[in-house]
Amino acid sequence: LPFPPREGAPLAAGVGSPGGGPIFLTMDEAAALLRVSKATIRRRIRDGELPAKRLRGGQTVLIEQSDVLALLDDITPGTEI
């Protein structure tokens, strides 16, 4: 995943709806977008802070890009960690 993505380019090639529907990211892509670890994404999903869907019969977990970006709204600029 190149960072930052090109303007207008989907973050997950082939996962978004061709009709302009939601774009889905893998856990790796979500982690890269937020610049956090995959474990952080797993924890956010487990704690109910990040909705996710598991593909039937597989290990793949998909997360809507809009839900990932909504996590950024919770960050206050200049907050000390």
Helices and strands as residue ranges (DSSP letters): E 24-26, H 27-34, H 38-46, E 53-54, E 61-64, H 65-73
